[in-house]
Amino acid sequence: MVLHGRAGTLEAGYIFGGASVSGARQGERDFAQLPVPDRFWGEADRGRPFQVFASQPVGDRLFIDTILQVRADSRFL
């Protein structure tokens, strides 16, 4: 997964049984490996790093959860 923003680019990957996150600030050519702070893991299993996207309401998951919540609320139908 790659995220591009005004300040730079982040790239998350799962390689040979381990997760990695690397990033480069705008204008930099080389990516550097970045640590993932413990608070972002929540209760996700670090052995299955992409589980965090299924269990934490962030990014696409937050968007999908919001749509599902609105559909379940009959006031919006």
N, C-alpha and C positions, 0 to 999 in steps of 0.2 A: 504494500500500500504506500502511495506517495501523496503527501500533502504539500501543496505549494501556497505560499503566502507572500505578503509584501516584504516581510523581514527575512524570508529564506525558505528552505525546503526541508521537510522531514521525510524519512523513508523508514518504514518498518518492514521487517522480514523475518521469516522463520526458516532457518538454515540448519540442517543436520541436527535436528532435535533441540535447537535453542533459538530464542528470540533475540533480535537485535534491532536497535533504533539508531539511526545515524542522521546527522543534519549538517546543513551548510547555511551560513548567513548569506544574505543577498550580496553578490559580488565575490564571494569565495568560490574557488574552483573545486576544492577537495572537501569530501564529507568526513566528519569525525564521528566515531561511535559515542553515543550518549547513554548515560545510565537512566533507567526508568525509576522514578521515585516510588517508594513503597506505597504512598497514599493513592497512587493511580491503579495499583493492583487490586485494591479492595479484597474481596474474598476469592478472586480468580486464581486458578491453579497456574503457577509459573511454568509448569511442565506443559501446559496447553495455553500458550500466551494469547492466542486469538479468542479464547473464551471470554476475555474481558469485553470484547465488542458485542457479545451475545448477552452478557449479564449486566453491563453498565450502560445507563442511558446516555450515550454520547454519539455525536455525529449522525450517521445514517440510522442507527438504532433509536436515537431520541426522536428523529423525524417519524419513523415507522410507529413507535410507541404512541406518539401524539395522534397520528391518524387513527390508530386502533381505539384510542381512548375517546376521541370525538365520535367515531362510529357507534361506540357502545352507549354514548350519552344521547338519548332520544331527543333532547331539546334541540340538537343541531340537525336533525333529520327532517 
